[in-house]
Amino acid sequence: MGIGATAGVAAVGGIALNARASEDSSSSASSDSLVFDPDAYSELTTTVTDTDGDEHAVTYHFWKAITYVADPVDEKYQSLNVSVPVEIDGTAVDASDAPILFANSIGGYMPSSVADATGIGASGGIVGPGGGAPGGTASASAAPSASADASAAPNANGNTNDTGGALNTNQLLALAAGYVVVEPGARGRTLTNSAGEYYGVAPAAIVDLKAAVRYVRSNKGRIPGDTDRIVSAGTSAGGALSALLGASGDSPLYDKLLKELGAADASDAIFATGAWCPITDLEHADGAYEWNWGANATGSGSKVDQTVSKELRSQFAEYQAGLKLKGLDGTRLTARNYDAYLVEQYLEPSATRYLSALSDSDRAAYLASNTFITWQNGRATFSWDDFLTHVGARKKTAPAFDAFDLSAGENNLFGKGTTGTRHFTAYGLKHDTTGVTSKRLDSDIPEVLRLMNPMYFLVDKPNQARTKHWWIRLGTNDSDTSHTVSANLAAAAHTLGDDVDHLYYWDEGHGANTDPGDFITWIAKVTGHKGRVKK
């Protein structure tokens, strides 16, 4: 049965990060060539506060808005920035063999641009109307309906940028550790041209990120850093794309699309993947969501349609059984035991770490307010049902991703041509409330789903060119998707023998990144880099 079984149906964790930049010189890299110009940089200075609260003065070379394909659809988005440290705290730095952090700022599968960035970590927002493709024919428009427009950035919060993507924490800490930082832009689902055609819908974003990796790798020896040690990072939809980038390295399925853009003739495989709260496996996400959060009321206190919820849970059970995955502890993961697995493998350890770090008085106060937790011998225990009650309201209605009224951002993600929203599951189409008359999904949907889902490259026929190192993180209170999504991703990679570092942040929501310093250290560990990373 396998993966396709139901396809048819700036302050984080107390870290303050400053970026005070001054420009000393400037020149620009050519946008019509795929050859990196080593001299086309500005020299900037910035102050980075690390996870211990210590400030570091960093001087770095900054290459801005380099177009990474020969035939771009939209240079505003198909460009990248490069930051290379040359001096840290007054000491010269040689980053020629340093790891390369490939950090996207994508959220909500929205467009992400580096074109207006003034330095490292200042990218990720949507360029306003009129800032599109050559000739001014394209703009970052809203989704095609009022309801879709309202969900344009549904995941944005204090942990994320304005579209729900990653903050600049990882980039700044990586720079201060002596790493090279590449920040790629990418097309997103709301972009339209003058003819009203959507040119950033799936699979545009992953094709763009692959093209950006190919640009970097094709410039080995010219671009600073070790191009064989590229580590991607992303949050939410950006986390999903980071995972997909790692899972699908060098897959021939993307070759035609990359060729159409004039991507460099090089590998798009990466060395390691960092993914925070990945919103992925979208064709099975509705069922997974109901399995996880179906019993929880919405923010208004009402329950979703329980018939819909039950039917979707049944779909998840069939899908999960078909995956034939084993968890990190060797447990065969099914819908019947996944709750116990999540509690024992992730949730109780997460609560234990959190409570252990508190003072005795703070711990006692927390336990008094959360009596569902039993604290004994330095270990937290509780039931799945009590955990769900503790989290409270679910973030989304049912279905969470393929909405019957085509109002979800993911409906826009699967738009095509001048059609801004489409169903991408048979179940969503069957229960459509917008007047769609077709009885079958559009013929291109299965292939687009395949191109957007990392699980296809980890299950059934694993991709040998995938990353072998995975850093995956999720907040326990994150109900933007099911907890099974990241756990399945981790289990699939672990089953293949990959190095997997996956944990949940207790009582944190969507986009949380409470251990960024550990991520920077992990990069040094898996890449074998011996640099400035504080152990």
RODO-2510 file (C-alpha; in nm, 4 decimals, decimal comma):
residues 535
     n   res          X          Y          Z
     1     m     0,0000     0,0000     0,0000
     2     g     0,2810     0,2364     0,0974
     3     i     0,2977     0,6097     0,0610
     4     g     0,0273     0,6465    -0,1991
     5     a    -0,2328     0,4420    -0,0154
     6     t    -0,4745     0,7279     0,0488
     7     a    -0,3373     0,9958    -0,1815
     8     g    -0,6670     1,0143    -0,3582
     9     v    -0,8728     1,0717    -0,0567
    10     a     1,4051     3,7702     1,6633
    11     a     1,4192     3,6555     2,0091
    12     v     1,3869     3,2849     2,0570
    13     g     1,4315     3,0982     2,3831
    14     g     1,5419     3,4144     2,5588
    15     i     1,8095     3,4933     2,3016
    16     a     1,8364     3,8520     2,1889
    17     l     1,9858     3,8893     1,8453
    18     n     2,1136     4,2223     1,7187
    19     a     2,2072     4,3165     1,3658
    20     r     2,3799     4,6521     1,3371
    21     a     2,5294     4,6758     0,9909
    22     s     2,7458     4,9332     0,8158
    23     e     2,8386     4,9188     0,4504
    24     d     3,2032     4,9773     0,3533
    25     s     3,2004     4,8995    -0,0167
    26     s     2,9611     4,7623    -0,2717
    27     s     2,9360     4,6021    -0,6119
    28     s     2,6857     4,3621    -0,7624
    29     a     2,7020     4,0109    -0,8959
    30     s     2,5722     3,9561    -1,2462
    31     s     2,2120     3,8368    -1,2649
    32     d     2,2551     3,6926    -1,6152
    33     s     2,5335     3,4478    -1,5329
    34     l     2,5555     3,1383    -1,3149
    35     v     2,9180     3,2117    -1,2289
    36     f     2,9623     3,3494    -0,8778
    37     d     3,1667     3,6693    -0,8662
    38     p     3,3940     3,6522    -0,5581
    39     d     3,4529     4,0271    -0,5660
    40     a     3,0912     4,1466    -0,5876
    41     y     3,0300     4,1920    -0,2165
    42     s     2,9677     4,4604     0,0406
    43     e     3,1559     4,4471     0,3698
    44     l     2,9209     4,4748     0,6659
    45     t     2,9522     4,4593     1,0417
    46     t     2,6986     4,3208     1,2866
    47     t     2,6719     4,2280     1,6526
    48     v     2,5325     3,8854     1,7374
    49     t     2,4272     3,7863     2,0877
    50     d     2,4797     3,4154     2,1438
    51     t     2,2789     3,1736     2,3559
    52     d     2,4860     3,2584     2,6649
    53     g     2,4111     3,6278     2,6254
    54     d     2,7613     3,7143     2,5034
    55     e     2,7971     3,9645     2,2214
    56     h     3,0205     3,8995     1,9210
    57     a     3,1302     4,1595     1,6689
    58     v     3,1224     4,0040     1,3222
    59     t     3,2550     4,1514     1,0008
    60     y     3,1278     3,9698     0,6943
    61     h     3,1126     3,9880     0,3185
    62     f     2,7610     4,0125     0,1811
    63     w     2,6545     3,9213    -0,1724
    64     k     2,3038     4,0462    -0,2445
    65     a     2,0259     3,9167    -0,4703
    66     i     2,2236     3,6859    -0,6981
    67     t     1,9915     3,5327    -0,9575
    68     y     2,0444     3,1586    -0,9350
    69     v     1,8907     3,0449    -1,2656
    70     a     1,9721     3,1461    -1,6214
    71     d     1,6071     3,1816    -1,7277
    72     p     1,4228     3,3176    -1,4246
    73     v     1,0468     3,3522    -1,4129
    74     d     1,0833     3,6208    -1,1456
    75     e     1,4231     3,7452    -1,0299
    76     k     1,2695     3,9091    -0,7252
    77     y     1,2201     3,5630    -0,5799
    78     q     1,4656     3,3464    -0,7711
    79     s     1,7717     3,5021    -0,6143
    80     l     1,9845     3,4382    -0,3090
    81     n     2,2070     3,6212    -0,0633
    82     v     2,5413     3,4984     0,0657
    83     s     2,7068     3,6024     0,3930
    84     v     3,0646     3,5003     0,4763
    85     p     3,2340     3,5927     0,8065
    86     v     3,5850     3,7356     0,7710
    87     e     3,6451     3,8607     1,1250
    88     i     3,4868     3,7628     1,4565
    89     d     3,5710     3,9528     1,7744
    90     g     3,8753     4,1029     1,6091
    91     t     4,0163     3,7711     1,4876
    92     a     4,0385     3,6926     1,1163
    93     v     3,8239     3,4002     1,0020
    94     d     3,8817     3,1700     0,7062
    95     a     3,5430     3,0274     0,6062
    96     s     3,6656     2,8612     0,2874
    97     d     3,5951     2,5131     0,4253
    98     a     3,3107     2,6022     0,6637
    99     p     2,9667     2,4392     0,6481
   100     i     2,7053     2,6290     0,4487
   101     l     2,3753     2,6989     0,6219
   102     f     2,1082     2,7134     0,3524
   103     a     1,8319     2,8942     0,5419
   104     n     1,4968     2,9645     0,3805
   105     s     1,2421     3,2020     0,5371
   106     i     0,9353     3,0566     0,3652
   107     g     0,6087     3,0435     0,5573
   108     g     0,2629     2,9349     0,4447
   109     y     0,4055     2,8338     0,1063
   110     m     0,4046     3,2076     0,0361
   111     p     0,6610     3,3927    -0,1798
   112     s     0,9919     3,4714    -0,0128
   113     s     1,2319     3,7358    -0,1434
   114     v     1,5836     3,8459    -0,0495
   115     a     1,5836     4,1337    -0,2981
   116     d     1,5438     4,4124    -0,0426
   117     a     1,7607     4,2678     0,2336
   118     t     2,0238     4,5040     0,3727
   119     g     2,2236     4,2292     0,5377
   120     i     2,2049     3,8797     0,6799
   121     g     1,8722     3,7732     0,8245
   122     a     1,6763     4,0621     0,6778
   123     s     1,4907     3,8667     0,4110
   124     g     1,1795     3,6558     0,3771
   125     g     0,8988     3,9027     0,3187
   126     i     0,6807     3,9352     0,0140
   127     v     0,7782     4,2010    -0,2346
   128     g     0,4846     4,4368    -0,2821
   129     p     0,2740     4,4819    -0,5948
   130     g     0,4712     4,5840    -0,8984
   131     g     0,7813     4,3998    -0,7822
   132     g     0,7384     4,0909    -0,9898
   133     a     0,8755     3,9509    -1,3109
   134     p     1,0599     4,1557    -1,5735
   135     g     0,8398     4,4201    -1,7304
   136     g     0,6404     4,4670    -1,4109
   137     t     0,3876     4,2075    -1,5167
   138     a     0,3783     4,0157    -1,1900
   139     s     0,2945     4,0997    -0,8328
   140     a     0,2495     3,9294    -0,4979
   141     s    -0,1267     3,9235    -0,5024
   142     a    -0,3674     3,7846    -0,2502
   143     a    -0,5273     3,4451    -0,2937
   144     p    -0,8305     3,4509    -0,5205
   145     s    -1,1089     3,4614    -0,2657
   146     a    -1,1814     3,6455     0,0562
   147     s    -1,1572     3,3301     0,2596
   148     a    -0,8285     3,2311     0,0979
   149     d    -0,6936     3,5819     0,1485
   150     a    -0,7756     3,5586     0,5170
   151     s    -0,5631     3,2456     0,5423
   152     a    -0,2679     3,3878     0,3514
   153     a    -0,0438     3,3728     0,6587
   154     p    -0,2327     3,1465     0,9014
   155     n     0,0771     3,0307     1,0889
   156     a     0,2404     3,3673     1,1618
   157     n     0,2963     3,4352     1,5314
   158     g     0,5610     3,5561     1,7742
   159     n     0,7877     3,2661     1,6808
   160     t     0,7824     3,3388     1,3078
   161     n     0,8082     3,6083     1,0424
   162     d     0,5055     3,7764     0,8871
   163     t     0,4193     3,4771     0,6688
   164     g     0,4844     3,2115     0,9324
   165     g     0,8397     3,1287     0,8235
   166     a     1,1645     3,1171     1,0178
   167     l     1,3126     3,4099     1,2076
   168     n     1,6794     3,4938     1,1534
   169     t     1,8090     3,3220     1,4683
   170     n     1,9848     3,0341     1,2950
   171     q     2,1489     3,2573     1,0343
   172     l     2,2984     3,4986     1,2858
   173     l     2,4261     3,2282     1,5181
   174     a     2,5744     3,0394     1,2232
   175     l     2,7553     3,3516     1,1045
   176     a     2,8981     3,4091     1,4526
   177     a     3,0122     3,0446     1,4564
   178     g     3,2129     3,1027     1,1397
   179     y     2,9773     2,9364     0,8940
   180     v     2,8797     3,0582     0,5496
   181     v     2,5107     3,1492     0,5282
   182     v     2,3079     3,1300     0,2064
   183     e     1,9557     3,2735     0,2148
   184     p     1,7502     3,1744    -0,0916
   185     g     1,4314     3,3352    -0,2081
   186     a     1,1624     3,1308    -0,3806
   187     r     0,8340     3,1744    -0,5605
   188     g     0,5146     3,1190    -0,3639
   189     r     0,1512     3,0319    -0,4126
   190     t    -0,0007     3,3813    -0,4354
   191     l     0,2094     3,5174    -0,7219
   192     t     0,0227     3,6052    -1,0416
   193     n     0,1255     3,7662    -1,3701
   194     s    -0,0638     4,0218    -1,5754
   195     a    -0,2765     3,7454    -1,7301
   196     g    -0,3897     3,6316    -1,3868
   197     e    -0,1850     3,3109    -1,4027
   198     y    -0,0436     3,1683    -1,0814
   199     y     0,3273     3,1071    -1,1344
   200     g     0,4372     3,0239    -0,7792
   201     v     0,2067     2,7327    -0,6989
   202     a     0,3384     2,3817    -0,6360
   203     p     0,5978     2,2660    -0,7143
   204     a     0,7604     2,6050    -0,7837
   205     a     0,9109     2,6579    -0,4371
   206     i     1,0962     2,3268    -0,4170
   207     v     1,2174     2,3605    -0,7764
   208     d     1,3539     2,7059    -0,6906
   209     l     1,5311     2,5816    -0,3785
   210     k     1,6853     2,2954    -0,5740
   211     a     1,8024     2,5417    -0,8386
   212     a     1,9586     2,7566    -0,5662
   213     v     2,1466     2,4562    -0,4266
   214     r     2,2660     2,3721    -0,7766
   215     y     2,3931     2,7284    -0,8169
   216     v     2,5934     2,7024    -0,4948
   217     r     2,7365     2,3614    -0,5788
   218     s     2,8220     2,4611    -0,9351
   219     n     3,0374     2,7406    -0,7938
   220     k     3,2586     2,5192    -0,5827
   221     g     3,5947     2,6915    -0,5479
   222     r     3,4429     3,0325    -0,6180
   223     i     3,1786     3,0653    -0,3506
   224     p     3,3262     3,0429     0,0030
   225     g     3,2413     2,7424     0,2169
   226     d     3,2281     2,3672     0,1713
   227     t     2,9704     2,3102    -0,1025
   228     d     2,9605     1,9410    -0,0082
   229     r     2,8422     2,0337     0,3431
   230     i     2,5207     2,2255     0,2787
   231     v     2,2734     2,2166     0,5689
   232     s     1,9198     2,3363     0,4976
   233     a     1,6914     2,4955     0,7547
   234     g     1,3295     2,6081     0,7487
   235     t     1,0159     2,6467     0,9572
   236     s     0,6526     2,5458     0,8900
   237     a     0,6111     2,5283     0,5113
   238     g     0,9798     2,6172     0,4983
   239     g     1,0445     2,3202     0,7269
   240     a     0,8501     2,0974     0,4901
   241     l     1,0541     2,2269     0,1966
   242     s     1,3767     2,1813     0,3914
   243     a     1,2802     1,8192     0,4580
   244     l     1,1810     1,7702     0,0948
   245     l     1,5073     1,9228    -0,0218
   246     g     1,6949     1,6729     0,1922
   247     a     1,4841     1,3718     0,0960
   248     s     1,4710     1,4322    -0,2794
   249     g     1,8313     1,5230    -0,3568
   250     d     1,9218     1,4652    -0,7242
   251     s     1,5866     1,3041    -0,8022
   252     p     1,5342     1,2988    -1,1809
   253     l     1,1657     1,3824    -1,1258
   254     y     1,2577     1,7514    -1,1140
   255     d     1,5031     1,7593    -1,4038
   256     k     1,2633     1,8894    -1,6666
   257     l     1,1409     2,1711    -1,4429
   258     l     1,4955     2,2677    -1,3488
   259     k     1,6029     2,2652    -1,7108
   260     e     1,3199     2,5011    -1,8007
   261     l     1,4606     2,7535    -1,5535
   262     g     1,8158     2,7169    -1,6777
   263     a     1,9362     2,5751    -1,3469
   264     a     2,3052     2,4995    -1,3133
   265     d     2,4274     2,1567    -1,4199
   266     a     2,5192     2,0364    -1,0721
   267     s     2,3925     1,8246    -0,7859
   268     d     2,1041     1,9502    -0,5722
   269     a     2,1715     1,7001    -0,2923
   270     i     2,2362     1,8479     0,0511
   271     f     2,4321     1,7100     0,3458
   272     a     2,1902     1,7676     0,6351
   273     t     1,8383     1,8922     0,7018
   274     g     1,6953     2,1090     0,9773
   275     a     1,3132     2,1153     0,9841
   276     w     1,0990     2,2950     1,2411
   277     c     0,7262     2,2089     1,2569
   278     p     0,7153     2,0897     0,8942
   279     i     0,3743     2,1284     0,7253
   280     t     0,4081     1,8388     0,4841
   281     d     0,2577     1,5091     0,3625
   282     l    -0,0382     1,7218     0,2603
   283     e    -0,2432     1,4546     0,0841
   284     h    -0,2653     1,2647     0,4142
   285     a    -0,2601     1,5653     0,6469
   286     d    -0,6374     1,5934     0,6921
   287     g    -0,6646     1,2406     0,8258
   288     a    -0,3588     1,2783     1,0456
   289     y    -0,4966     1,6031     1,1850
   290     e    -0,8284     1,4468     1,2837
   291     w    -0,6529     1,1474     1,4378
   292     n    -0,4526     1,3877     1,6539
   293     w    -0,6900     1,6760     1,7258
   294     g    -1,0355     1,5450     1,6310
   295     a    -1,1573     1,5320     1,9903
   296     n    -1,0499     1,8894     2,0644
   297     a    -1,2917     2,1778     2,0253
   298     t    -1,2123     2,4810     1,8131
   299     g    -1,1216     2,8165     1,9597
   300     s    -1,4908     2,9067     1,9708
   301     g    -1,5592     2,6024     2,1857
   302     s    -1,7479     2,4036     1,9213
   303     k    -1,6675     2,0583     1,7893
   304     v    -1,6049     2,0040     1,4199
   305     d    -1,8346     1,7769     1,2192
   306     q    -1,7670     1,4428     1,3867
   307     t    -1,8779     1,2424     1,0840
   308     v    -1,6123     1,4154     0,8741
   309     s    -1,3583     1,3775     1,1521
   310     k    -1,4293     1,0040     1,1875
   311     e    -1,4068     0,9396     0,8136
   312     l    -1,0752     1,1219     0,7929
   313     r    -0,9394     0,9321     1,0936
   314     s    -1,0220     0,6081     0,9133
   315     q    -0,8259     0,7269     0,6113
   316     f    -0,5281     0,7999     0,8356
   317     a    -0,5439     0,4535     0,9888
   318     e    -0,5282     0,2945     0,6434
   319     y    -0,2425     0,5196     0,5353
   320     q    -0,0406     0,4668     0,8519
   321     a    -0,0750     0,0899     0,8277
   322     g     0,0439     0,1004     0,4678
   323     l     0,3614     0,2879     0,5596
   324     k     0,4811    -0,0060     0,7710
   325     l     0,7018     0,2265     0,9722
   326     k     0,8845     0,1468     1,2905
   327     g     0,9362     0,4186     1,5476
   328     l     1,2690     0,5210     1,6970
   329     d     1,2131     0,2598     1,9697
   330     g     1,1306    -0,0177     1,7223
   331     t     0,7535     0,0045     1,7702
   332     r     0,5456    -0,0689     1,4597
   333     l     0,3495     0,2535     1,4207
   334     t    -0,0243     0,2213     1,3642
   335     a    -0,3233     0,4405     1,4377
   336     r    -0,3970     0,2203     1,7373
   337     n    -0,0656     0,2666     1,9174
   338     y     0,0598     0,5997     1,7851
   339     d    -0,0780     0,7899     2,0846
   340     a     0,1185     0,5751     2,3295
   341     y     0,4282     0,6061     2,1107
   342     l     0,4091     0,9842     2,1000
   343     v     0,3588     1,0046     2,4769
   344     e     0,6491     0,7743     2,5609
   345     q     0,8932     0,8722     2,2863
   346     y     0,8415     1,2482     2,2745
   347     l     0,5860     1,4066     2,5062
   348     e     0,6852     1,2705     2,8470
   349     p     1,0582     1,3255     2,7769
   350     s     0,9737     1,6804     2,6655
   351     a     0,7828     1,7540     2,9866
   352     t     1,0589     1,5921     3,1901
   353     r     1,3266     1,8133     3,0348
   354     y     1,1152     2,1214     3,0909
   355     l     1,0341     2,0428     3,4540
   356     s     1,3874     1,9336     3,5362
   357     a     1,5184     2,2722     3,4258
   358     l     1,2866     2,4616     3,6638
   359     s     1,3716     2,5586     4,0188
   360     d     1,2061     2,3505     4,2899
   361     s     0,9548     2,6248     4,3632
   362     d     0,8699     2,6877     3,9973
   363     r     0,8333     2,3167     3,9353
   364     a     0,5999     2,2783     4,2307
   365     a     0,3904     2,5705     4,1068
   366     y     0,3703     2,4286     3,7546
   367     l     0,2685     2,0846     3,8780
   368     a     0,0061     2,2391     4,1057
   369     s    -0,1453     2,4104     3,8016
   370     n    -0,1156     2,1007     3,5813
   371     t    -0,2297     1,8149     3,7989
   372     f    -0,2586     1,5770     3,5030
   373     i     0,1194     1,5295     3,5245
   374     t     0,2608     1,2773     3,7699
   375     w     0,6145     1,3740     3,8753
   376     q     0,8058     1,0897     4,0313
   377     n     1,1785     1,0166     4,0521
   378     g     1,2538     1,3075     3,8221
   379     r     1,0212     1,1885     3,5460
   380     a     0,6910     1,3208     3,4119
   381     t     0,4106     1,0828     3,3144
   382     f     0,0570     1,1442     3,1871
   383     s    -0,2028     1,0072     2,9472
   384     w    -0,2653     1,1039     2,5850
   385     d    -0,6196     1,2186     2,6620
   386     d    -0,4964     1,4433     2,9414
   387     f    -0,2307     1,5854     2,7107
   388     l    -0,4953     1,6746     2,4507
   389     t    -0,7011     1,8470     2,7193
   390     h    -0,3903     2,0371     2,8298
   391     v    -0,3255     2,1681     2,4781
   392     g    -0,6868     2,2782     2,4420
   393     a    -0,8335     2,4310     2,1266
   394     r    -0,7399     2,2935     1,7878
   395     k    -0,6035     2,5509     1,5425
   396     k    -0,7955     2,4389     1,2347
   397     t    -1,1389     2,3178     1,1351
   398     a    -1,2167     2,0007     0,9378
   399     p    -1,0779     1,9297     0,6895
   400     a    -0,7712     2,1243     0,7974
   401     f    -0,5921     2,1347     0,4617
   402     d    -0,8168     2,0457     0,1664
   403     a    -1,1113     2,2620     0,2710
   404     f    -1,4511     2,1817     0,1234
   405     d    -1,4922     2,5496     0,0366
   406     l    -1,1392     2,5769    -0,1100
   407     s    -1,0474     2,8375     0,1525
   408     a    -0,7263     2,6815     0,2863
   409     g    -0,3858     2,8077     0,1828
   410     e    -0,3052     2,4587     0,0611
   411     n    -0,5938     2,4791    -0,1872
   412     n    -0,4173     2,7823    -0,3298
   413     l    -0,0854     2,5923    -0,3264
   414     f    -0,2346     2,3445    -0,5729
   415     g    -0,3810     2,6079    -0,8025
   416     k    -0,2974     2,6015    -1,1718
   417     g    -0,3024     2,8557    -1,4507
   418     t    -0,5723     3,1112    -1,3772
   419     t    -0,7429     2,8744    -1,1326
   420     g    -0,6370     2,9958    -0,7916
   421     t    -0,7571     2,7060    -0,5777
   422     r    -0,8101     2,3354    -0,6373
   423     h    -0,8888     2,0257    -0,4391
   424     f    -0,5989     1,7838    -0,4034
   425     t    -0,7728     1,4923    -0,2290
   426     a    -1,0643     1,2846    -0,3521
   427     y    -1,2387     1,3371    -0,0189
   428     g    -1,2169     1,7148    -0,0420
   429     l    -1,3460     1,7067    -0,3999
   430     k    -1,6333     1,4722    -0,3119
   431     h    -1,7577     1,7111    -0,0433
   432     d    -1,6898     2,0335    -0,2341
   433     t    -1,9233     2,3202    -0,1462
   434     t    -1,8156     2,5675    -0,4152
   435     g    -1,9953     2,4162    -0,7123
   436     v    -1,7097     2,2149    -0,8620
   437     t    -1,8705     1,9563    -1,0902
   438     s    -1,5756     1,7317    -1,1698
   439     k    -1,5864     1,3847    -1,0148
   440     r    -1,2120     1,3271    -1,0472
   441     l    -0,9081     1,5189    -0,9350
   442     d    -0,7243     1,6990    -1,2125
   443     s    -0,4829     1,4595    -1,3813
   444     d    -0,1679     1,6489    -1,2781
   445     i    -0,2457     1,6437    -0,9043
   446     p    -0,0877     1,3031    -0,8205
   447     e     0,2458     1,4034    -0,9747
   448     v     0,2453     1,7443    -0,8066
   449     l     0,1748     1,5770    -0,4727
   450     r     0,4655     1,3421    -0,5315
   451     l     0,6977     1,6337    -0,6014
   452     m     0,5913     1,8052    -0,2780
   453     n     0,6127     1,5202    -0,0272
   454     p     0,9408     1,3991     0,1301
   455     m     0,7789     1,0721     0,2358
   456     y     0,7749     0,9542    -0,1264
   457     f     1,1543     0,9661    -0,1236
   458     l     1,1896     0,7840     0,2100
   459     v     0,9312     0,5040     0,1788
   460     d     0,8898     0,2236    -0,0786
   461     k     1,1877     0,3256    -0,2968
   462     p     1,4224     0,5339    -0,0772
   463     n     1,6313     0,7949    -0,2542
   464     q     1,9985     0,7055    -0,2166
   465     a     2,1067     1,0680    -0,2650
   466     r     1,8971     1,1904     0,0295
   467     t     2,0514     1,3646     0,3271
   468     k     2,1605     1,1234     0,5990
   469     h     2,1353     1,3725     0,8882
   470     w     1,8061     1,5085     1,0231
   471     w     1,7319     1,7726     1,2875
   472     i     1,3541     1,7870     1,3451
   473     r     1,1726     2,0002     1,6030
   474     l     0,8088     2,0647     1,7023
   475     g     0,6276     2,2387     1,9876
   476     t     0,3956     2,0169     2,1902
   477     n     0,1200     2,2804     2,1730
   478     d     0,1475     2,3147     1,7953
   479     s    -0,1854     2,2171     1,6414
   480     d    -0,1110     2,3591     1,2964
   481     t    -0,0649     1,9998     1,1845
   482     s    -0,0593     1,6542     1,3410
   483     h     0,2247     1,5465     1,5666
   484     t     0,2440     1,2325     1,3540
   485     v     0,3754     1,4297     1,0553
   486     s     0,7198     1,5047     1,1961
   487     a     0,7252     1,1736     1,3861
   488     n     0,6614     0,9805     1,0621
   489     l     0,9337     1,1770     0,8888
   490     a     1,1760     1,0940     1,1690
   491     a     1,0697     0,7285     1,1755
   492     a     1,1116     0,6902     0,7993
   493     a     1,4616     0,8388     0,8070
   494     h     1,5565     0,6364     1,1143
   495     t     1,4305     0,3161     0,9524
   496     l     1,6726     0,3819     0,6654
   497     g     1,9599     0,4111     0,9115
   498     d     1,9901     0,7889     0,8935
   499     d     2,1076     1,0015     1,1849
   500     v     1,7918     1,1539     1,3371
   501     d     1,7776     1,4134     1,6158
   502     h     1,4078     1,4730     1,6828
   503     l     1,2460     1,6195     1,9905
   504     y     0,9456     1,8261     2,0959
   505     y     0,9517     2,1568     2,2883
   506     w     0,7197     2,1412     2,5887
   507     d     0,4344     2,3938     2,5944
   508     e     0,5677     2,5684     2,2827
   509     g     0,3581     2,6543     1,9796
   510     h     0,4098     2,6707     1,6066
   511     g     0,7512     2,7881     1,4906
   512     a     0,9302     2,7504     1,8221
   513     n     1,3094     2,7135     1,8178
   514     t     1,4258     2,7027     2,1790
   515     d     1,7619     2,5316     2,1244
   516     p     1,9211     2,7165     1,8287
   517     g     2,2678     2,6998     1,9810
   518     d     2,2400     2,3219     1,9900
   519     f     2,1499     2,3213     1,6215
   520     i     2,4636     2,5190     1,5370
   521     t     2,6725     2,2754     1,7424
   522     w     2,4977     1,9810     1,5726
   523     i     2,6015     2,1178     1,2332
   524     a     2,9649     2,1155     1,3437
   525     k     2,9254     1,7613     1,4744
   526     v     2,7674     1,6047     1,1657
   527     t     2,9889     1,7921     0,9192
   528     g     3,3091     1,7342     1,1168
   529     h     3,3834     2,1060     1,1204
   530     k     3,6247     2,2270     1,3838
   531     g     3,5599     2,5972     1,4089
   532     r     3,4399     2,8545     1,6549
   533     v     3,1377     2,6608     1,7787
   534     k     3,1086     2,6751     2,1555
   535     k     3,0794     2,3248     2,2951
***
